[in-house]
Amino acid sequence: MAKKIQALTTKRFGARYGRKTKLKVSLIEAERRKKQRCPFCLKEKVKRVAYGIWKCGACNSKFAGKAYTVEKRITAEEVE
Ligand SMILES: [Zn+2]
């Protein structure tokens, strides 16, 4: 039986776009939504405001980062 990886956030796409593409999108979206580590106070309180804009709930700093993560990149190997 095929292994179920996680609750996919891509059910809204229905049967379209293919399994692998949807898996990648869901991993990126999960990464985007979770709280990230602040580079200033090192607390995991950073939330995304908009594309590349992040705000820390602890020290109240707003700064630029990557579009979906503060610094870390999701590699293709992690998706496989
Ligand atoms: Zn902070």
PDB file of the backbone (N, CA, C, O) and the ligand in Angstrom, with CONECT records:
HET     ZN  A 101       1
ATOM      1  N   MET A   1       0.838  -1.201   0.000  1.00  0.00           N
ATOM      2  CA  MET A   1       0.000   0.000   0.000  1.00  0.00           C
ATOM      3  C   MET A   1       0.864   1.238   0.000  1.00  0.00           C
ATOM      4  O   MET A   1       1.889   1.288   0.679  1.00  0.00           O
ATOM      5  N   ALA A   2       0.465   2.215  -0.740  1.00  0.00           N
ATOM      6  CA  ALA A   2       1.254   3.453  -0.833  1.00  0.00           C
ATOM      7  C   ALA A   2       1.236   4.190   0.500  1.00  0.00           C
ATOM      8  O   ALA A   2       0.215   4.236   1.187  1.00  0.00           O
ATOM      9  N   LYS A   3       2.370   4.760   0.851  1.00  0.00           N
ATOM     10  CA  LYS A   3       2.499   5.475   2.123  1.00  0.00           C
ATOM     11  C   LYS A   3       1.897   6.868   2.005  1.00  0.00           C
ATOM     12  O   LYS A   3       2.197   7.616   1.074  1.00  0.00           O
ATOM     13  N   LYS A   4       1.045   7.200   2.961  1.00  0.00           N
ATOM     14  CA  LYS A   4       0.463   8.538   2.967  1.00  0.00           C
ATOM     15  C   LYS A   4       1.411   9.480   3.695  1.00  0.00           C
ATOM     16  O   LYS A   4       1.751   9.235   4.852  1.00  0.00           O
ATOM     17  N   ILE A   5       1.832  10.525   3.056  1.00  0.00           N
ATOM     18  CA  ILE A   5       2.906  11.356   3.610  1.00  0.00           C
ATOM     19  C   ILE A   5       2.374  12.327   4.647  1.00  0.00           C
ATOM     20  O   ILE A   5       2.900  12.369   5.760  1.00  0.00           O
ATOM     21  N   GLN A   6       1.366  13.099   4.332  1.00  0.00           N
ATOM     22  CA  GLN A   6       0.823  14.063   5.281  1.00  0.00           C
ATOM     23  C   GLN A   6      -0.537  14.496   4.771  1.00  0.00           C
ATOM     24  O   GLN A   6      -0.923  14.169   3.649  1.00  0.00           O
ATOM     25  N   ALA A   7      -1.256  15.228   5.592  1.00  0.00           N
ATOM     26  CA  ALA A   7      -2.516  15.778   5.126  1.00  0.00           C
ATOM     27  C   ALA A   7      -2.201  16.828   4.069  1.00  0.00           C
ATOM     28  O   ALA A   7      -1.600  17.859   4.369  1.00  0.00           O
ATOM     29  N   LEU A   8      -2.604  16.566   2.851  1.00  0.00           N
ATOM     30  CA  LEU A   8      -2.248  17.464   1.757  1.00  0.00           C
ATOM     31  C   LEU A   8      -3.106  18.729   1.778  1.00  0.00           C
ATOM     32  O   LEU A   8      -4.308  18.678   2.039  1.00  0.00           O
ATOM     33  N   THR A   9      -2.473  19.843   1.503  1.00  0.00           N
ATOM     34  CA  THR A   9      -3.184  21.112   1.435  1.00  0.00           C
ATOM     35  C   THR A   9      -3.633  21.399   0.013  1.00  0.00           C
ATOM     36  O   THR A   9      -4.143  22.481  -0.276  1.00  0.00           O
ATOM     37  N   THR A  10      -3.445  20.426  -0.879  1.00  0.00           N
ATOM     38  CA  THR A  10      -3.705  20.674  -2.292  1.00  0.00           C
ATOM     39  C   THR A  10      -4.970  19.970  -2.779  1.00  0.00           C
ATOM     40  O   THR A  10      -5.139  19.736  -3.976  1.00  0.00           O
ATOM     41  N   LYS A  11      -5.840  19.640  -1.856  1.00  0.00           N
ATOM     42  CA  LYS A  11      -7.087  18.998  -2.276  1.00  0.00           C
ATOM     43  C   LYS A  11      -7.937  19.929  -3.122  1.00  0.00           C
ATOM     44  O   LYS A  11      -8.767  19.476  -3.910  1.00  0.00           O
ATOM     45  N   ARG A  12      -7.732  21.220  -2.961  1.00  0.00           N
ATOM     46  CA  ARG A  12      -8.494  22.201  -3.734  1.00  0.00           C
ATOM     47  C   ARG A  12      -8.236  22.096  -5.233  1.00  0.00           C
ATOM     48  O   ARG A  12      -9.031  22.591  -6.032  1.00  0.00           O
ATOM     49  N   PHE A  13      -7.125  21.452  -5.626  1.00  0.00           N
ATOM     50  CA  PHE A  13      -6.825  21.305  -7.042  1.00  0.00           C
ATOM     51  C   PHE A  13      -7.529  20.113  -7.669  1.00  0.00           C
ATOM     52  O   PHE A  13      -7.501  19.956  -8.889  1.00  0.00           O
ATOM     53  N   GLY A  14      -8.158  19.274  -6.861  1.00  0.00           N
ATOM     54  CA  GLY A  14      -8.875  18.125  -7.383  1.00  0.00           C
ATOM     55  C   GLY A  14      -7.948  17.144  -8.075  1.00  0.00           C
ATOM     56  O   GLY A  14      -6.888  16.811  -7.546  1.00  0.00           O
ATOM     57  N   ALA A  15      -8.332  16.684  -9.241  1.00  0.00           N
ATOM     58  CA  ALA A  15      -7.545  15.690  -9.961  1.00  0.00           C
ATOM     59  C   ALA A  15      -6.519  16.325 -10.889  1.00  0.00           C
ATOM     60  O   ALA A  15      -5.841  15.617 -11.634  1.00  0.00           O
ATOM     61  N   ARG A  16      -6.395  17.630 -10.856  1.00  0.00           N
ATOM     62  CA  ARG A  16      -5.528  18.310 -11.818  1.00  0.00           C
ATOM     63  C   ARG A  16      -4.059  18.366 -11.364  1.00  0.00           C
ATOM     64  O   ARG A  16      -3.773  18.152 -10.186  1.00  0.00           O
ATOM     65  N   TYR A  17      -3.179  18.636 -12.237  1.00  0.00           N
ATOM     66  CA  TYR A  17      -1.757  19.007 -12.058  1.00  0.00           C
ATOM     67  C   TYR A  17      -0.817  17.876 -11.671  1.00  0.00           C
ATOM     68  O   TYR A  17       0.395  18.092 -11.673  1.00  0.00           O
ATOM     69  N   GLY A  18      -1.290  16.710 -11.347  1.00  0.00           N
ATOM     70  CA  GLY A  18      -0.383  15.589 -11.093  1.00  0.00           C
ATOM     71  C   GLY A  18       0.026  15.451  -9.643  1.00  0.00           C
ATOM     72  O   GLY A  18      -0.004  16.411  -8.873  1.00  0.00           O
ATOM     73  N   ARG A  19       0.405  14.250  -9.292  1.00  0.00           N
ATOM     74  CA  ARG A  19       0.677  13.906  -7.906  1.00  0.00           C
ATOM     75  C   ARG A  19       1.930  14.598  -7.384  1.00  0.00           C
ATOM     76  O   ARG A  19       1.913  15.181  -6.300  1.00  0.00           O
ATOM     77  N   LYS A  20       3.011  14.536  -8.148  1.00  0.00           N
ATOM     78  CA  LYS A  20       4.300  15.029  -7.684  1.00  0.00           C
ATOM     79  C   LYS A  20       4.282  16.543  -7.504  1.00  0.00           C
ATOM     80  O   LYS A  20       4.794  17.068  -6.515  1.00  0.00           O
ATOM     81  N   THR A  21       3.694  17.227  -8.455  1.00  0.00           N
ATOM     82  CA  THR A  21       3.610  18.682  -8.365  1.00  0.00           C
ATOM     83  C   THR A  21       2.817  19.110  -7.151  1.00  0.00           C
ATOM     84  O   THR A  21       3.196  20.039  -6.438  1.00  0.00           O
ATOM     85  N   LYS A  22       1.706  18.418  -6.925  1.00  0.00           N
ATOM     86  CA  LYS A  22       0.865  18.775  -5.782  1.00  0.00           C
ATOM     87  C   LYS A  22       1.576  18.479  -4.463  1.00  0.00           C
ATOM     88  O   LYS A  22       1.405  19.201  -3.481  1.00  0.00           O
ATOM     89  N   LEU A  23       2.376  17.410  -4.449  1.00  0.00           N
ATOM     90  CA  LEU A  23       3.132  17.067  -3.244  1.00  0.00           C
ATOM     91  C   LEU A  23       4.146  18.175  -2.917  1.00  0.00           C
ATOM     92  O   LEU A  23       4.292  18.577  -1.762  1.00  0.00           O
ATOM     93  N   LYS A  24       4.836  18.656  -3.944  1.00  0.00           N
ATOM     94  CA  LYS A  24       5.809  19.733  -3.746  1.00  0.00           C
ATOM     95  C   LYS A  24       5.132  20.988  -3.215  1.00  0.00           C
ATOM     96  O   LYS A  24       5.625  21.620  -2.281  1.00  0.00           O
ATOM     97  N   VAL A  25       4.007  21.342  -3.812  1.00  0.00           N
ATOM     98  CA  VAL A  25       3.280  22.546  -3.387  1.00  0.00           C
ATOM     99  C   VAL A  25       2.837  22.410  -1.939  1.00  0.00           C
ATOM    100  O   VAL A  25       2.928  23.363  -1.166  1.00  0.00           O
ATOM    101  N   SER A  26       2.359  21.231  -1.573  1.00  0.00           N
ATOM    102  CA  SER A  26       1.869  21.060  -0.209  1.00  0.00           C
ATOM    103  C   SER A  26       3.001  21.142   0.803  1.00  0.00           C
ATOM    104  O   SER A  26       2.805  21.641   1.911  1.00  0.00           O
ATOM    105  N   LEU A  27       4.194  20.653   0.432  1.00  0.00           N
ATOM    106  CA  LEU A  27       5.349  20.764   1.337  1.00  0.00           C
ATOM    107  C   LEU A  27       5.747  22.222   1.524  1.00  0.00           C
ATOM    108  O   LEU A  27       6.059  22.652   2.635  1.00  0.00           O
ATOM    109  N   ILE A  28       5.733  22.977   0.433  1.00  0.00           N
ATOM    110  CA  ILE A  28       6.098  24.393   0.514  1.00  0.00           C
ATOM    111  C   ILE A  28       5.077  25.153   1.344  1.00  0.00           C
ATOM    112  O   ILE A  28       5.435  26.020   2.140  1.00  0.00           O
ATOM    113  N   GLU A  29       3.806  24.825   1.157  1.00  0.00           N
ATOM    114  CA  GLU A  29       2.763  25.523   1.922  1.00  0.00           C
ATOM    115  C   GLU A  29       2.831  25.195   3.403  1.00  0.00           C
ATOM    116  O   GLU A  29       2.591  26.063   4.242  1.00  0.00           O
ATOM    117  N   ALA A  30       3.155  23.957   3.733  1.00  0.00           N
ATOM    118  CA  ALA A  30       3.295  23.582   5.143  1.00  0.00           C
ATOM    119  C   ALA A  30       4.452  24.351   5.774  1.00  0.00           C
ATOM    120  O   ALA A  30       4.356  24.815   6.911  1.00  0.00           O
ATOM    121  N   GLU A  31       5.545  24.481   5.025  1.00  0.00           N
ATOM    122  CA  GLU A  31       6.722  25.213   5.514  1.00  0.00           C
ATOM    123  C   GLU A  31       6.384  26.693   5.710  1.00  0.00           C
ATOM    124  O   GLU A  31       6.819  27.314   6.680  1.00  0.00           O
ATOM    125  N   ARG A  32       5.622  27.235   4.802  1.00  0.00           N
ATOM    126  CA  ARG A  32       5.268  28.646   4.838  1.00  0.00           C
ATOM    127  C   ARG A  32       4.392  28.968   6.046  1.00  0.00           C
ATOM    128  O   ARG A  32       4.522  30.030   6.654  1.00  0.00           O
ATOM    129  N   ARG A  33       3.501  28.038   6.386  1.00  0.00           N
ATOM    130  CA  ARG A  33       2.529  28.330   7.434  1.00  0.00           C
ATOM    131  C   ARG A  33       3.088  28.169   8.825  1.00  0.00           C
ATOM    132  O   ARG A  33       2.583  28.778   9.768  1.00  0.00           O
ATOM    133  N   LYS A  34       4.127  27.355   8.975  1.00  0.00           N
ATOM    134  CA  LYS A  34       4.575  27.098  10.344  1.00  0.00           C
ATOM    135  C   LYS A  34       5.440  28.255  10.864  1.00  0.00           C
ATOM    136  O   LYS A  34       6.015  29.023  10.092  1.00  0.00           O
ATOM    137  N   LYS A  35       5.509  28.350  12.181  1.00  0.00           N
ATOM    138  CA  LYS A  35       6.271  29.427  12.815  1.00  0.00           C
ATOM    139  C   LYS A  35       7.752  29.208  12.578  1.00  0.00           C
ATOM    140  O   LYS A  35       8.252  28.092  12.714  1.00  0.00           O
ATOM    141  N   GLN A  36       8.449  30.269  12.226  1.00  0.00           N
ATOM    142  CA  GLN A  36       9.858  30.151  11.904  1.00  0.00           C
ATOM    143  C   GLN A  36      10.715  30.902  12.908  1.00  0.00           C
ATOM    144  O   GLN A  36      10.226  31.729  13.678  1.00  0.00           O
ATOM    145  N   ARG A  37      12.020  30.592  12.881  1.00  0.00           N
ATOM    146  CA  ARG A  37      12.920  31.161  13.859  1.00  0.00           C
ATOM    147  C   ARG A  37      13.329  32.574  13.467  1.00  0.00           C
ATOM    148  O   ARG A  37      13.686  32.839  12.319  1.00  0.00           O
ATOM    149  N   CYS A  38      13.269  33.477  14.443  1.00  0.00           N
ATOM    150  CA  CYS A  38      13.630  34.870  14.205  1.00  0.00           C
ATOM    151  C   CYS A  38      15.155  35.024  14.191  1.00  0.00           C
ATOM    152  O   CYS A  38      15.825  34.531  15.099  1.00  0.00           O
ATOM    153  N   PRO A  39      15.716  35.696  13.180  1.00  0.00           N
ATOM    154  CA  PRO A  39      17.171  35.869  13.134  1.00  0.00           C
ATOM    155  C   PRO A  39      17.686  36.890  14.154  1.00  0.00           C
ATOM    156  O   PRO A  39      18.893  36.990  14.370  1.00  0.00           O
ATOM    157  N   PHE A  40      16.796  37.634  14.771  1.00  0.00           N
ATOM    158  CA  PHE A  40      17.221  38.653  15.734  1.00  0.00           C
ATOM    159  C   PHE A  40      17.152  38.132  17.162  1.00  0.00           C
ATOM    160  O   PHE A  40      18.135  38.228  17.898  1.00  0.00           O
ATOM    161  N   CYS A  41      15.998  37.577  17.573  1.00  0.00           N
ATOM    162  CA  CYS A  41      15.861  37.125  18.959  1.00  0.00           C
ATOM    163  C   CYS A  41      15.888  35.602  19.070  1.00  0.00           C
ATOM    164  O   CYS A  41      15.825  35.071  20.178  1.00  0.00           O
ATOM    165  N   LEU A  42      15.979  34.893  17.953  1.00  0.00           N
ATOM    166  CA  LEU A  42      16.107  33.428  17.900  1.00  0.00           C
ATOM    167  C   LEU A  42      14.900  32.669  18.464  1.00  0.00           C
ATOM    168  O   LEU A  42      15.005  31.480  18.767  1.00  0.00           O
ATOM    169  N   LYS A  43      13.777  33.337  18.604  1.00  0.00           N
ATOM    170  CA  LYS A  43      12.570  32.640  19.027  1.00  0.00           C
ATOM    171  C   LYS A  43      11.774  32.200  17.803  1.00  0.00           C
ATOM    172  O   LYS A  43      11.836  32.840  16.753  1.00  0.00           O
ATOM    173  N   GLU A  44      11.033  31.115  17.941  1.00  0.00           N
ATOM    174  CA  GLU A  44      10.249  30.617  16.817  1.00  0.00           C
ATOM    175  C   GLU A  44       8.899  31.311  16.781  1.00  0.00           C
ATOM    176  O   GLU A  44       7.869  30.702  17.072  1.00  0.00           O
ATOM    177  N   LYS A  45       8.909  32.578  16.426  1.00  0.00           N
ATOM    178  CA  LYS A  45       7.692  33.375  16.487  1.00  0.00           C
ATOM    179  C   LYS A  45       7.423  34.130  15.194  1.00  0.00           C
ATOM    180  O   LYS A  45       6.547  34.993  15.149  1.00  0.00           O
ATOM    181  N   VAL A  46       8.168  33.810  14.147  1.00  0.00           N
ATOM    182  CA  VAL A  46       8.074  34.592  12.926  1.00  0.00           C
ATOM    183  C   VAL A  46       6.953  34.068  12.038  1.00  0.00           C
ATOM    184  O   VAL A  46       6.893  32.874  11.744  1.00  0.00           O
ATOM    185  N   LYS A  47       6.083  34.946  11.621  1.00  0.00           N
ATOM    186  CA  LYS A  47       5.005  34.599  10.704  1.00  0.00           C
ATOM    187  C   LYS A  47       5.150  35.396   9.416  1.00  0.00           C
ATOM    188  O   LYS A  47       5.725  36.485   9.402  1.00  0.00           O
ATOM    189  N   ARG A  48       4.620  34.837   8.339  1.00  0.00           N
ATOM    190  CA  ARG A  48       4.719  35.523   7.061  1.00  0.00           C
ATOM    191  C   ARG A  48       3.613  36.557   6.923  1.00  0.00           C
ATOM    192  O   ARG A  48       2.442  36.262   7.164  1.00  0.00           O
ATOM    193  N   VAL A  49       3.987  37.762   6.536  1.00  0.00           N
ATOM    194  CA  VAL A  49       3.011  38.830   6.316  1.00  0.00           C
ATOM    195  C   VAL A  49       2.566  38.813   4.870  1.00  0.00           C
ATOM    196  O   VAL A  49       1.369  38.839   4.582  1.00  0.00           O
ATOM    197  N   ALA A  50       3.526  38.770   3.958  1.00  0.00           N
ATOM    198  CA  ALA A  50       3.260  38.725   2.533  1.00  0.00           C
ATOM    199  C   ALA A  50       4.460  38.045   1.884  1.00  0.00           C
ATOM    200  O   ALA A  50       5.334  37.541   2.590  1.00  0.00           O
ATOM    201  N   TYR A  51       4.519  38.020   0.557  1.00  0.00           N
ATOM    202  CA  TYR A  51       5.641  37.418  -0.140  1.00  0.00           C
ATOM    203  C   TYR A  51       6.952  38.020   0.342  1.00  0.00           C
ATOM    204  O   TYR A  51       7.205  39.208   0.139  1.00  0.00           O
ATOM    205  N   GLY A  52       7.785  37.206   0.978  1.00  0.00           N
ATOM    206  CA  GLY A  52       9.119  37.659   1.375  1.00  0.00           C
ATOM    207  C   GLY A  52       9.151  38.594   2.558  1.00  0.00           C
ATOM    208  O   GLY A  52      10.224  39.065   2.935  1.00  0.00           O
ATOM    209  N   ILE A  53       8.006  38.879   3.157  1.00  0.00           N
ATOM    210  CA  ILE A  53       7.979  39.780   4.305  1.00  0.00           C
ATOM    211  C   ILE A  53       7.579  38.988   5.536  1.00  0.00           C
ATOM    212  O   ILE A  53       6.545  38.320   5.544  1.00  0.00           O
ATOM    213  N   TRP A  54       8.392  39.060   6.567  1.00  0.00           N
ATOM    214  CA  TRP A  54       8.201  38.262   7.775  1.00  0.00           C
ATOM    215  C   TRP A  54       8.143  39.165   8.983  1.00  0.00           C
ATOM    216  O   TRP A  54       8.791  40.210   9.029  1.00  0.00           O
ATOM    217  N   LYS A  55       7.354  38.748   9.967  1.00  0.00           N
ATOM    218  CA  LYS A  55       7.241  39.549  11.179  1.00  0.00           C
ATOM    219  C   LYS A  55       7.364  38.649  12.399  1.00  0.00           C
ATOM    220  O   LYS A  55       6.747  37.587  12.481  1.00  0.00           O
ATOM    221  N   CYS A  56       8.184  39.110  13.349  1.00  0.00           N
ATOM    222  CA  CYS A  56       8.386  38.341  14.577  1.00  0.00           C
ATOM    223  C   CYS A  56       7.384  38.801  15.628  1.00  0.00           C
ATOM    224  O   CYS A  56       7.228  39.998  15.868  1.00  0.00           O
ATOM    225  N   GLY A  57       6.708  37.844  16.251  1.00  0.00           N
ATOM    226  CA  GLY A  57       5.735  38.172  17.284  1.00  0.00           C
ATOM    227  C   GLY A  57       6.367  38.492  18.617  1.00  0.00           C
ATOM    228  O   GLY A  57       5.719  39.092  19.474  1.00  0.00           O
ATOM    229  N   ALA A  58       7.612  38.109  18.814  1.00  0.00           N
ATOM    230  CA  ALA A  58       8.283  38.334  20.098  1.00  0.00           C
ATOM    231  C   ALA A  58       8.952  39.704  20.142  1.00  0.00           C
ATOM    232  O   ALA A  58       8.672  40.498  21.041  1.00  0.00           O
ATOM    233  N   CYS A  59       9.843  39.996  19.171  1.00  0.00           N
ATOM    234  CA  CYS A  59      10.584  41.260  19.212  1.00  0.00           C
ATOM    235  C   CYS A  59       9.980  42.296  18.262  1.00  0.00           C
ATOM    236  O   CYS A  59      10.502  43.404  18.138  1.00  0.00           O
ATOM    237  N   ASN A  60       8.881  41.938  17.592  1.00  0.00           N
ATOM    238  CA  ASN A  60       8.131  42.879  16.760  1.00  0.00           C
ATOM    239  C   ASN A  60       8.908  43.427  15.561  1.00  0.00           C
ATOM    240  O   ASN A  60       8.559  44.483  15.033  1.00  0.00           O
ATOM    241  N   SER A  61       9.946  42.729  15.131  1.00  0.00           N
ATOM    242  CA  SER A  61      10.703  43.213  13.973  1.00  0.00           C
ATOM    243  C   SER A  61      10.091  42.668  12.689  1.00  0.00           C
ATOM    244  O   SER A  61       9.621  41.532  12.625  1.00  0.00           O
ATOM    245  N   LYS A  62      10.115  43.508  11.686  1.00  0.00           N
ATOM    246  CA  LYS A  62       9.608  43.123  10.371  1.00  0.00           C
ATOM    247  C   LYS A  62      10.777  43.169   9.409  1.00  0.00           C
ATOM    248  O   LYS A  62      11.507  44.159   9.358  1.00  0.00           O
ATOM    249  N   PHE A  63      10.958  42.104   8.649  1.00  0.00           N
ATOM    250  CA  PHE A  63      12.141  42.051   7.792  1.00  0.00           C
ATOM    251  C   PHE A  63      11.864  41.238   6.531  1.00  0.00           C
ATOM    252  O   PHE A  63      10.844  40.558   6.420  1.00  0.00           O
ATOM    253  N   ALA A  64      12.800  41.325   5.582  1.00  0.00           N
ATOM    254  CA  ALA A  64      12.673  40.597   4.325  1.00  0.00           C
ATOM    255  C   ALA A  64      13.348  39.242   4.442  1.00  0.00           C
ATOM    256  O   ALA A  64      14.377  39.102   5.103  1.00  0.00           O
ATOM    257  N   GLY A  65      12.766  38.256   3.802  1.00  0.00           N
ATOM    258  CA  GLY A  65      13.365  36.925   3.767  1.00  0.00           C
ATOM    259  C   GLY A  65      13.043  36.296   2.434  1.00  0.00           C
ATOM    260  O   GLY A  65      12.812  36.999   1.450  1.00  0.00           O
ATOM    261  N   LYS A  66      13.028  34.991   2.393  1.00  0.00           N
ATOM    262  CA  LYS A  66      12.641  34.326   1.161  1.00  0.00           C
ATOM    263  C   LYS A  66      11.110  34.336   1.054  1.00  0.00           C
ATOM    264  O   LYS A  66      10.415  34.703   2.001  1.00  0.00           O
ATOM    265  N   ALA A  67      10.606  33.932  -0.097  1.00  0.00           N
ATOM    266  CA  ALA A  67       9.171  34.026  -0.332  1.00  0.00           C
ATOM    267  C   ALA A  67       8.385  33.101   0.580  1.00  0.00           C
ATOM    268  O   ALA A  67       7.327  33.481   1.082  1.00  0.00           O
ATOM    269  N   TYR A  68       8.892  31.875   0.804  1.00  0.00           N
ATOM    270  CA  TYR A  68       8.123  30.898   1.564  1.00  0.00           C
ATOM    271  C   TYR A  68       8.784  30.476   2.865  1.00  0.00           C
ATOM    272  O   TYR A  68       8.144  29.848   3.708  1.00  0.00           O
ATOM    273  N   THR A  69      10.060  30.814   3.040  1.00  0.00           N
ATOM    274  CA  THR A  69      10.741  30.529   4.306  1.00  0.00           C
ATOM    275  C   THR A  69      11.578  31.747   4.663  1.00  0.00           C
ATOM    276  O   THR A  69      11.799  32.620   3.823  1.00  0.00           O
ATOM    277  N   VAL A  70      12.042  31.809   5.899  1.00  0.00           N
ATOM    278  CA  VAL A  70      12.897  32.930   6.293  1.00  0.00           C
ATOM    279  C   VAL A  70      14.267  32.790   5.642  1.00  0.00           C
ATOM    280  O   VAL A  70      14.773  33.739   5.043  1.00  0.00           O
ATOM    281  N   GLU A  71      14.874  31.593   5.762  1.00  0.00           N
ATOM    282  CA  GLU A  71      16.167  31.418   5.123  1.00  0.00           C
ATOM    283  C   GLU A  71      16.350  30.053   4.456  1.00  0.00           C
ATOM    284  O   GLU A  71      16.945  29.956   3.382  1.00  0.00           O
ATOM    285  N   LYS A  72      15.842  29.014   5.089  1.00  0.00           N
ATOM    286  CA  LYS A  72      16.096  27.676   4.582  1.00  0.00           C
ATOM    287  C   LYS A  72      15.385  27.442   3.252  1.00  0.00           C
ATOM    288  O   LYS A  72      14.295  27.965   3.019  1.00  0.00           O
ATOM    289  N   ARG A  73      16.006  26.661   2.394  1.00  0.00           N
ATOM    290  CA  ARG A  73      15.391  26.312   1.130  1.00  0.00           C
ATOM    291  C   ARG A  73      14.912  24.882   1.168  1.00  0.00           C
ATOM    292  O   ARG A  73      15.573  24.018   1.744  1.00  0.00           O
ATOM    293  N   ILE A  74      13.774  24.621   0.562  1.00  0.00           N
ATOM    294  CA  ILE A  74      13.280  23.254   0.450  1.00  0.00           C
ATOM    295  C   ILE A  74      13.869  22.651  -0.814  1.00  0.00           C
ATOM    296  O   ILE A  74      13.622  23.137  -1.918  1.00  0.00           O
ATOM    297  N   THR A  75      14.640  21.601  -0.649  1.00  0.00           N
ATOM    298  CA  THR A  75      15.311  21.014  -1.811  1.00  0.00           C
ATOM    299  C   THR A  75      14.435  19.956  -2.450  1.00  0.00           C
ATOM    300  O   THR A  75      13.493  19.448  -1.842  1.00  0.00           O
ATOM    301  N   ALA A  76      14.768  19.638  -3.684  1.00  0.00           N
ATOM    302  CA  ALA A  76      14.001  18.636  -4.428  1.00  0.00           C
ATOM    303  C   ALA A  76      14.177  17.256  -3.810  1.00  0.00           C
ATOM    304  O   ALA A  76      13.296  16.406  -3.932  1.00  0.00           O
ATOM    305  N   GLU A  77      15.325  17.023  -3.136  1.00  0.00           N
ATOM    306  CA  GLU A  77      15.583  15.707  -2.533  1.00  0.00           C
ATOM    307  C   GLU A  77      14.601  15.428  -1.397  1.00  0.00           C
ATOM    308  O   GLU A  77      14.204  14.283  -1.182  1.00  0.00           O
ATOM    309  N   GLU A  78      14.212  16.475  -0.672  1.00  0.00           N
ATOM    310  CA  GLU A  78      13.288  16.280   0.435  1.00  0.00           C
ATOM    311  C   GLU A  78      11.901  15.859  -0.065  1.00  0.00           C
ATOM    312  O   GLU A  78      11.142  15.201   0.647  1.00  0.00           O
ATOM    313  N   VAL A  79      11.592  16.251  -1.293  1.00  0.00           N
ATOM    314  CA  VAL A  79      10.280  15.947  -1.847  1.00  0.00           C
ATOM    315  C   VAL A  79      10.215  14.486  -2.277  1.00  0.00           C
ATOM    316  O   VAL A  79       9.185  13.829  -2.119  1.00  0.00           O
ATOM    317  N   GLU A  80      11.316  13.984  -2.820  1.00  0.00           N
ATOM    318  CA  GLU A  80      11.339  12.612  -3.348  1.00  0.00           C
ATOM    319  C   GLU A  80      11.019  11.582  -2.279  1.00  0.00           C
ATOM    320  O   GLU A  80      10.999  10.384  -2.563  1.00  0.00           O
TER     321      GLU A  80
HETATM  322 ZN    ZN A 101      12.284  38.201  17.036  1.00  0.00          ZN2+
END
